[in-house]
Amino acid sequence: MAEQYIVGVAGVIAFLLGFVFLVRSWGLSKLKRAASMEFPKENCVNKNGNGEGEGEAVGTTEIIIVGAGVAGAALAYSLGKDGCQVQVIERDLNALNRFAGELLMPGGYLKLIELGLVDCVDEIDAQQILGYTLNKDGKEALISFSLEKFQSHVVGRTFHNGRFVQRLRKKAASLHNVSLEQGTVTSLLEENGIVKGVHYKDKSGQLLTAYAPLTIVCDGCFSNLRRSLCHSKVDIPSYFVGFILTNCKLPKEKYGALILADPSPILFYPISSTEIRCLVDVPSQNLPSVSNGEMAHYLKTLVAPKVLPELYNSFISAVEKKGNIRIMPNKIMAGAPHLTPGAFLIGDAFNMRHAITAGGMTVALSDVVILRDLLRPLHDLSDASAICKYLESFYTLRKVL
Ligand SMILES: Cc1cc2nc3c(=O)[nH]c(=O)nc-3n(C[C@H](O)[C@H](O)[C@H](O)COP(=O)(O)OP(=O)(O)OC[C@H]3O[C@@H](n4cnc5c(N)ncnc54)[C@H](O)[C@@H]3O)c2cc1C
């Protein structure tokens, strides 16, 4: 069973590394600036709160984007660049400290180029990545991305996700027609089956309503809003247990390391010039508790013996470091939309694949390119039903890879 799981995962990895790639095509002070990014005040939305609870955001907003993660921030920039009036509502404008979305495949890097966002991997101590060393039962193989046809800078990138997202947000907020506001969207505003905007709470807790002919929901893997917009059946086959290693080197420079261990894979890649991320895949039915120390015990006794010798000491130190171990579910959800006039879903809110594929950001950026290109020739979004019908082609186009 465990053997089948490993072989299955290895197959999926090999396939998706190819798939993801085939999607068509210093200093500390800078890092601190990137992490504590302030967004231009003039890009904060104008609001007409009535001071009695429910206020209303007014203006000429054409598109509301919910969530400024990888998908939402990249989309806001792209639509803003095309002249669209965009209002982005993001729950937390601070740099998120999370371990999802740290490895951008070369295909995703190509999408950044297409979107004019490639400078977002600059000044964040991002590392270049050319592939993986694959280890199984003491044997090693080198898996490189097929990059022969491209210029030498077209490779994968690894980084702190929060730093990268702040760079995307800053680019979006630099456009005069994009407003980026901190707020939590609580529900979609629906009238006669058409989404007309959103209800949200701003930073001070004031309830507001924003209106636009099109609302694009990009609220990520824990989406609260997708329920009415797609068939949201989520599978969680395993969890990633993540922590950061320091004072060690991977077996090959510019390569991650993937160990196909029993019962499940262990992954290492750099996230800065001094830190290595370790992700241990733990099957869902067997998840030890972090709080009572069972997880640390599991990692030290069952996982550590399979770790490469050059990483072993740092692995143990990282596991023993208080508060270092974190857990995220590896969610899988097919993209099955319920077509709804006035609303659209992209990013993890719409579609998720196992995180070991490291494909989520590439898919999200690829979807941004497709949606931007579809919306580009439209000058009037007011006929929600016609726009909804027109955007159906998105689902066909995103499959032509
Ligand atoms: C453990 C793990 C590791 C991963 N590793 C990789 C990897 O190495 N490479 C890769 O390409 N992908 C990876 N992924 C997948 C990747 O993280 C996602 O595909 C990607 O982040 C999706 O971008 P998104 O914009 O849809 O969502 P997110 O980046 O999650 O952004 C969603 C945004 O919406 C905001 N938001 C949420 N709810 C609301 C609300 N109600 N109102 C307003 N704002 C809201 C959030 O604050 C957030 O900023 C990983 C996933 C996991 C779970």
The ligand as an ORCA input file, in Angstrom:
! r2SCAN-3c Opt
* xyz 0 1
  C       1.404     23.350      1.845
  C       1.285     23.980      0.505
  C       2.422     24.201     -0.253
  C       2.315     24.768     -1.525
  N       3.437     24.950     -2.261
  C       3.347     25.473     -3.497
  C       4.508     25.685     -4.284
  O       5.638     25.419     -3.858
  N       4.357     26.197     -5.531
  C       3.117     26.537     -6.044
  O       3.038     27.013     -7.180
  N       2.008     26.368     -5.302
  C       2.091     25.855     -4.059
  N       0.968     25.710     -3.307
  C      -0.303     26.212     -3.850
  C      -0.325     27.743     -3.828
  O      -0.085     28.204     -2.519
  C      -1.652     28.257     -4.316
  O      -2.007     27.591     -5.518
  C      -1.656     29.757     -4.564
  O      -1.238     30.441     -3.425
  C      -3.056     30.174     -4.959
  O      -3.146     31.571     -5.012
  P      -4.536     32.272     -4.668
  O      -4.346     33.717     -4.959
  O      -5.660     31.555     -5.290
  O      -4.716     32.061     -3.098
  P      -3.885     32.708     -1.927
  O      -2.510     32.980     -2.357
  O      -4.137     31.832     -0.753
  O      -4.592     34.120     -1.688
  C      -5.897     34.256     -1.191
  C      -6.014     35.660     -0.620
  O      -7.372     35.924     -0.306
  C      -7.446     36.580      0.949
  N      -8.775     36.315      1.496
  C      -9.260     35.126      1.914
  N     -10.531     35.262      2.305
  C     -10.866     36.565      2.119
  C     -12.051     37.329      2.338
  N     -13.177     36.756      2.803
  N     -12.049     38.647      2.047
  C     -10.927     39.241      1.547
  N      -9.777     38.569      1.313
  C      -9.758     37.243      1.591
  C      -6.304     35.971      1.743
  O      -5.913     36.811      2.823
  C      -5.221     35.824      0.678
  O      -4.407     36.979      0.591
  C       1.035     25.130     -2.040
  C      -0.110     24.912     -1.271
  C       0.003     24.340     -0.019
  C      -1.236     24.104      0.777
*
